[in-house]
């Protein structure tokens, strides 16, 4: 019911200038929800494609594992399927000035401000891009294969990600379902780091439960590659920020900016070769780079190590871990961050800073052992 109420409220609270945009967003999302087909009905049909049947069955196994072993929500999310006519569901628009790495912000009712603007409609997107470029802004459009409604709707499985490698498919579900399990206002780093930790640990437990050593190696390789690529993007952005703050004239800044991007491409190629990754971020680097594109890569999982340490300290007893995280979420931001600092450095931090650790249940410990 709350999802139905939120739509008219959203339209009433937004300004007239944005009414068309919000209506387009609402219409696009509802159109997606209306295309959902029950997965069990699909699997019972004789007409289903054999490869799609295999992937949907795998996904159902992953979903059951998330409930039984990771204590993630047992609801209607990922029980339905939507076949899209493209390899993405929505496009996110980012914008930045020619000599700035700061992204433009847009503010929305309920969710606050964000550094992107999502579009379902290509014509509306192109018109807004022209508007931004006429103001001298650089733009980047990211094609998004999946998104979560944080439990407001029963999120469907989409054709845009159903054929992902198994470790990425499992990781996506675990990540998004964690947001449905625990999500606090105004702390994106906390939310994303928590979800990334459950994603990483949960995916490893899933693959171990299947004795899939090859997939574990593939996941390990991908994580190491991705970590280096994110670090490269962060350092490139820092170098550009320093460049733009300097005393060079605009012509010299443009030349140096191009050199920064060329160097980033070359460095990425070396990283990909080292980890034997084909594809990956290769097409992203090979196409045009600008401030908006570099700024679009968020680094919100800086607390990943802290939450991984918490999980280990609780013996991978996920119910006990979540109870502890809920206590942590209830602290004021300063105290919470001090506690996360402690968990970053130790799997047994000073309890004078952090809440007392939850007792690990026997069933939780046994569940973790059986999964591993």
FIGU-972679 format. One record per residue (C-alpha): x, y, z; residue in three letters. Coordinates in steps of 0.02 Angstrom, whole numbers, plus 50000, padded with zeros to 5 digits. Each point is the difference from the previous one (the first is absolute). Last residue first. Layout:
XYZALA...
This chain:
515594884950205UNK498114999349998UNK499994985850126UNK501195009550113UNK498975015949992UNK498414990650041UNK500854991450147UNK500535017050068UNK498255007049980UNK499184984750078UNK501195001250149UNK499565018350023UNK501365013250000UNK499815012550140UNK499955017849936UNK501525011150026UNK499845013950126UNK499755016749915UNK501555009349942UNK501165012750082UNK500234992350172UNK499874983149915UNK501765002749932UNK500124990649837UNK500144981149971UNK500144997249812UNK501205014649995UNK500535014949896UNK498455003949899UNK498944994950150UNK500765014250102UNK499675012749862UNK498234993349989UNK499795003650185UNK500635017749978UNK498815002049852UNK498524994550105UNK500495011850140UNK500045014749880UNK498404994949909UNK498934997950156UNK499714981950045UNK498464990549942UNK500884992849849UNK501234991250115UNK498594991650093UNK499244994649833UNK501724993649948UNK500054989050156UNK498304992649964UNK500544997249820UNK501564990550055UNK499014989150120UNK498794995349859UNK501494997349881UNK500994987850107UNK501575001349893UNK501034996050155UNK499475016550080UNK501785006549996UNK500114995149816UNK498445010149960UNK500665015050096UNK501664998949909UNK499105000049832UNK499015015250062UNK501595009650041UNK500894994849841UNK498585006949892UNK500025017150083UNK500675008849843UNK498544993149899UNK499335016649937UNK501315003449869UNK498845006649863UNK500484998849817UNK499005013949918UNK501385012750030UNK501114992849863UNK498535000449879UNK499495017850045UNK501795006249987UNK500274992849826UNK500524983849916UNK499424994949827UNK499984981449964UNK501464988250031UNK499925002050189UNK498204993850014UNK500294986849865UNK501424992650105UNK499085000750167UNK499754981349998UNK500244993349825UNK501414987550013UNK500814997750170UNK501634990450015UNK500415008350167UNK501645007649941UNK499275003549828UNK498555009750072UNK501165010250111UNK501155004149854UNK498545005449891UNK499385010850143UNK501675009050011UNK499965004149815UNK498235006950011UNK500425010350155UNK501545007449914UNK498955005449852UNK498745008150118UNK501335009850094UNK500815005249836UNK498345006849938UNK499835010450159UNK501765006649975UNK499535006449828UNK498375007650064UNK500905008350146UNK501285007649882UNK498625007749894UNK499085006250155UNK501515008950075UNK501034991350133UNK499935006950177UNK499424984350092UNK498324995250075UNK499494991049841UNK501594989550002UNK499804995050183UNK498224994249969UNK500604990749845UNK501304990650100UNK498724995450132UNK498814993649866UNK501374989449925UNK500444993250174UNK498194995150031UNK499844992049827UNK501604989950028UNK499424994550173UNK498364994249924UNK500984990249869UNK501124992050132UNK498524994250104UNK499104993549845UNK501484989249949UNK500194992550174UNK498124996750009UNK499984992249826UNK501454988350038UNK499224994450163UNK498344996949913UNK500824989749862UNK500974990150130UNK498394996450095UNK499154995249837UNK501374987149967UNK499894993250176UNK498164996249987UNK499734988750150UNK498145004549990UNK499925005950182UNK501665008649968UNK499205010349861UNK498605005750114UNK501175003750146UNK501105010749886UNK498465009049935UNK499395003450177UNK501685007050056UNK500125012149854UNK498175004949988UNK499805001250189UNK501515011550002UNK499405010149851UNK498305002750083UNK500825006550158UNK501195011249903UNK498565006949897UNK498905004150149UNK501385007650108UNK500715010149854UNK498265006249953UNK499675007150172UNK498525012049991UNK498624988150053UNK500334982350057UNK499734983849904UNK499964982550073UNK499124984549928UNK499405007949836UNK501745006849967UNK500644982450036UNK498844993749864UNK500895011149873UNK501734993550043UNK499524981650014UNK499095000449833UNK501435008849910UNK501314988650077UNK499094984449942UNK499955006449820UNK501805006050010UNK500644983250065UNK498974990649870UNK500655009649850UNK498635011649933UNK498674992349889UNK498495006050103UNK500685017850005UNK499075009849866UNK498624986949990UNK499375006950165UNK499534990950160UNK498605009750082UNK499995011250154UNK498474997950111UNK499645018450029UNK500395012250141UNK501314987550060UNK501545010749968UNK499395003949822UNK501574992049928UNK500885002849834UNK500654989449858UNK500845001149828UNK500405018750011UNK500655008749842UNK501095014550053UNK499825016549909UNK501415012550017UNK499905018849982UNK501205014649990UNK499235016950038UNK500145015649893UNK498245006350033UNK499454994349826UNK500674983050051UNK498744999250142UNK498505004249889UNK500574988149863UNK500144986250130UNK498245004250059UNK499294997649825UNK500964983749979UNK499274993050163UNK498215004849955UNK500174991349833UNK500794984450078UNK498644997350130UNK500434989550152UNK501105013250078UNK500925001650165UNK500835016050062UNK501684999150086UNK500975008050142UNK498654997450130UNK499025010750121UNK498654994550122UNK499054983549991UNK498275006150056UNK499735013449866UNK501455002049878UNK501555010849988UNK501185000849851UNK501875002650020UNK501315004249869UNK501594990050018UNK501595007750068UNK501514995349894UNK500165017649933UNK500795008349848UNK498734996049864UNK498535000650121UNK499164983850054UNK498484989649952UNK499364982450032UNK498494991749917UNK499414982850053UNK499164988949870UNK498704987050049UNK499674981549971UNK501534994149905UNK500414986749871UNK498535004949886UNK498254993549958UNK499724994650179UNK499314983150057UNK499365002050177UNK500024985950127UNK499134996650166UNK500504992150166UNK501485011850015UNK499215009750144UNK498404992350066UNK500574998450179UNK501184989650107UNK501195013850052UNK501844995250024UNK500514987950138UNK501634996049909UNK499874980950006UNK498154996049981UNK499365015649913UNK501495003949889UNK500164981449960UNK498204999849939UNK500385014649883UNK501574991549934UNK499004984349962UNK498665010549914UNK501365008549898UNK500674983349942UNK498264994749946UNK499805016449907UNK501674997349912UNK499584982249948UNK498285005149935UNK500785014349902UNK501184987849917UNK498604987849958UNK498845013349927UNK498284998850080UNK498594992849895UNK499604984850106UNK499435011450141UNK500224995050183UNK501605010250014UNK499095015549937UNK498604997950125UNK501284998250140UNK500865015849939UNK498425010650012UNK499995012749858UNK500335018450031UNK499575012149859UNK498925011150111UNK501495003850112UNK500975007049851UNK498545010949945UNK499865006050181UNK501825005549996UNK499845009349837UNK498375008650050UNK500745005850165UNK501585006449918UNK499035008949861UNK498855007850129UNK501505005950098UNK500785008049845UNK498395008349946UNK499715007250174UNK501765007050010UNK499575018049956UNK498404998950101UNK500974996450159UNK499904983150085UNK498914996950153UNK498394995449911UNK500844988049880UNK500924990850138UNK498414999050103UNK499094992549852UNK501354986449985UNK500334996850184UNK498244993750036UNK500134985449879UNK501694995050069UNK499335001250179UNK498624987549958UNK
